């Protein structure tokens, strides 16, 4: 006899979110690497994770002057990892957000600290270091210097004018090309934010969404 209780959908919003994320993760895992379906699933997965309101905030109260910088750097690294290593997630072992928060707290926040402040005991403007470079979005392996430069050249040349036309809604004079080149040059989110008068989280979200959308175009450019 059928167990009716197991067939009824959960009305718990958190359980529904966990199921949505699990479904998207499985869709990405079951799609061929590089396929449109996999990219679409990963984009939706990252967006839903970002807006879920359930991402942890490690070490709250510490690093008061640069916490947002560190946190956004950690999120950038986390989302790149998800896109590159989604097959590492085992849905039988834990809910997706539990896996993500484990990575954020135990790995990526700690890795982001020295990228932003260098030495944890000393915060200074000279200790700011470059964030994850754009090319890490395209492969789990470190790219060769020639390929790295090809990606940077693609962003600078903007052969189709796509990067310059991609602008921030709140400030149309701020373009993806402008931000990506400054990031490639090693500038921190804090510096760019101060110069442009736009919040760090707004800039980082805009940058990551744009990078995700243009990744295939950049790949095609550097591989031709």
N, C-alpha and C positions, 0 to 999 in steps of 0.2 A: 504494500500500500504506500502511496506517495506521501512523503513527509511534506505537508503543505508549508510548514514554517520555513523550511529551507528555500522555498520557491518565492517567498514574498520579498520584494525589494526593500532595502533599508531606507527609513525616512530620517536617519541620522545624517545631518549635513557633512560631518567629518568623515563618516563611513562612505558617503557618496563621493566625496572628494578623493579619498584614498582609492576608491574603485576606478574613478576617472583617470587618475594618474597611473595606476597599475595597467589599465587598458591601453593608454597611450605608450607606456614603456614597452609593453608586449608587442604593440603594433610596430614600433620602431625596431625592436629586436627581430621580428619576423619578416621585416622588409629587407631587400638586398642593400648592402652598403652603397651609399652614393645615389640611391634611387630617390625619385621625387616623393614617393610615399613615405620613405624613412625621414627625409628632411622635413616634410610637413608634420609628421608625428612628433619629431624632436622639437620643432618650433612651438607647437601647441603645448608640449610637455613643459618646456622651459617657461613659457608665458604663464601657464597655470600655476606652476611652482612659485614663480616670482610673485604672483598676485594672490597667493593662497592665504597670506597672513599667518602662516604656520612655520615659517623659517625661524630657526633659533637665532639668538643674538649672544654669542659667546662673550665672556669677560665684560659684561655690562658694568659701567662705572670706571673701567680702566681706560687708559689712553684718551682722556677727555677731549683733547684738542684735535686728535686725528682719528677718532674712532670711526667716523663715517667713511673716511678715506680707506681705512683698513677693511672695513666691512664690505664696501663696494668692490674693492680689489678681490676680496675673498669670494664674493658672489660671482665676479667675472671668471675667476679660475674654476669655480664649481660648475658653472653652466657650460664652460668649454669642455670640462671633464665629462659632464653628462652627454654632450653631443658626440664626443670622441669615444667614450667608453660605456655606452649604455648597455652593452652586452655583459658588463661586469655586474649588473644588478640582477639579483636572484629574487624574483617575486615570491618564492616559496619560503624564504627566510624572514622577510620583514616587509612592512608597508613601504612604499616608495619614499614618503617623506621622512620616515625614520632613518632610512639609508642615507638620504640627502643630508639630513641634519647631523648625522654621525660624521659624514665627510666634512661638512662645514665646520663643526666644532673641533673635531680631533685633527683635521689635516689643513684645510685651506685657510682658516682664520690664522692659524699659527704660521703658515707659509707666507701670508700676506703681510704680517707684521714687519719683517725685515725689508720687504719690498718698499714699504712706505716710510719707516723710520730708521732703517738700518739696524742700529743697536737699540734694543728695547729700553735701555736705561737712559738713552740720550736722544732727545728729539731736537732736530735742527733742520733748517732749510737745506743744508748741504748734504743731509743724509738721505734725501728722497731718491729712490731708485726707480728704474723703469718697471712698468707692469708687464704682465704677460704680453708678448708681442702678437701682432695680428696673425702671423703665420701659424701659431700654435693652434688656431682654430681649424686649420685645414688638415692636420695629420697628427697622429699620436706620436710620431717620431720627430725628432728635431730636424729641421730642414737644412740643406746645405747653404753655405753663404750665398752662392749664386742664385738659388731659388728664393732665398730670403730677400735679396736685393731686387729680384724680379717682381715680387709682391709689392715691395715698397715703391718701385718704379711705376707699377700699375696704378697705385693710389695717387702718386704725384701726377702722372700723365693724364689720368682720367680719360681714357680714349673715347668713351661714348658720352662723356659729360654727366654720367649718372651720379657720381659722388658729389659734384658741385650742386646738382639740382636737388639732392636730398637735404632738406633743411629742417631745422627744428621749428615746430609749429609756433611755439611761443616767441621765437626770435628768428625770423627767416634769414637773417644775415649769418647765422651760425650753420655751417654745412658739415656733412659727414666727412668730406675731404679735408676740411680744415682740422677737425678733431683727430682724425686718424693719422694724419701726418705729424701732428704734435705728439700723439702717443708713441708713434714709431721713433720719434726723436728723443723719447725718454721723459717727456714732461709728465708730471703727476696730475691727477684729477684736481687736486687742490689748487695748483697753479692755473690750470685751464679754467677752472670754475671762477677764480678770482678775476682773471682777465676778461672773461666773457660775461660775467654777471649772471651766471646760470648755476643752479644748484648741482652738486656733484651727482646725486642720484638721478636727476633729470638727464644730465649729460651721459652718464654711464648707460642708462636704459636706452637712450636714443642711439648711442654708439653700438650697443650689442644687437639691437633690433636691426639696424642697418647692415651691420657686419654679417648677420645671419642671412639676410636677403641677398647680399651681393657676393656671398662666398662662392657660389657656382660660377658667376661671371669672372671673378678673380682667378679661380682655378683654371677656367678655360683660357684666359689670357696668358697666364704664365706657362701653360703646357703647350701652347702653339709655337 
